[in-house]
Amino acid sequence: MSAATTASAKASPRRGRLVVISGPSGSGKTTIKKRLAQDQRIQVAVTVTTRQPRAGEVADQAYHFVDRETFLRMKQEGRFAETNDVFSNGHLYGSLKGELEQALSKPDAVYLIEVDVTGAHNLKQAGYSGTYVFIAPPDMAVLERRLRARGTDDEAAIERRLERAQEEMRLAQADGIQIVVNQSVEEAVAQVLRLIGLGMPPATSDTLGPQERT
């Protein structure tokens, strides 16, 4: 090995692996993320948000909940790796740069972030290499059934989510993100684990990880 190669190796220590999961509402990415969070080899990022906590959400586990003024100050201070108004509803979300960098400083770490497809694009543009995965529904009819079954949106909101889902798929394909079609949670989890080189999924449990950006 040449002196230049040796110097380069010393200057670029091996870093942990970044896994970025995105996908439309109703694709099942939250369920998949919760399953992945049960694997002790994977650390799941906790997103910062300005929206109010929902029933059952525990601060600093589901999200870091802050007010808008605090969020904007954190953004100005450069504390986010990416930020986004996911549904253009005024609720801001951001991935903490410090937590990301700390995790990736550990060579054996696997750090999983759940964002929307714009957030994934922004992370790529910021120079964060890793495994980028888009969780897609089998088809739009299945996605519509899932959204209606949740019972949380009115007709107009469902239509907006369906339109956004099609746009997100186009963006993911244009960005070269790997597509995992969620025919079944078990197979989708196994496929994601194969993509990041971790093999078989852990046994299921009732432990919940950080929540979906909704």
Secondary structure, DSSP 8 states (H G I E B T S, - for coil): --HHHHHHHHHS----EEEEEE--TTSSHHHHHHHHHTSTTEEE---EE-S---TT--BTTTBEE--HHHHHHHHHTT-EEEEE-TTSSS--EEEEHHHHHHHHTSTT-EEEEE--HHHHHHHHHTT--SEEEEEE-S-HHHHHHHHHHHT-S-HHHHHHHHHHHHHHHHHHHHTT-EEEE-S-HHHHHHHHHHHTT--S-----S---S----
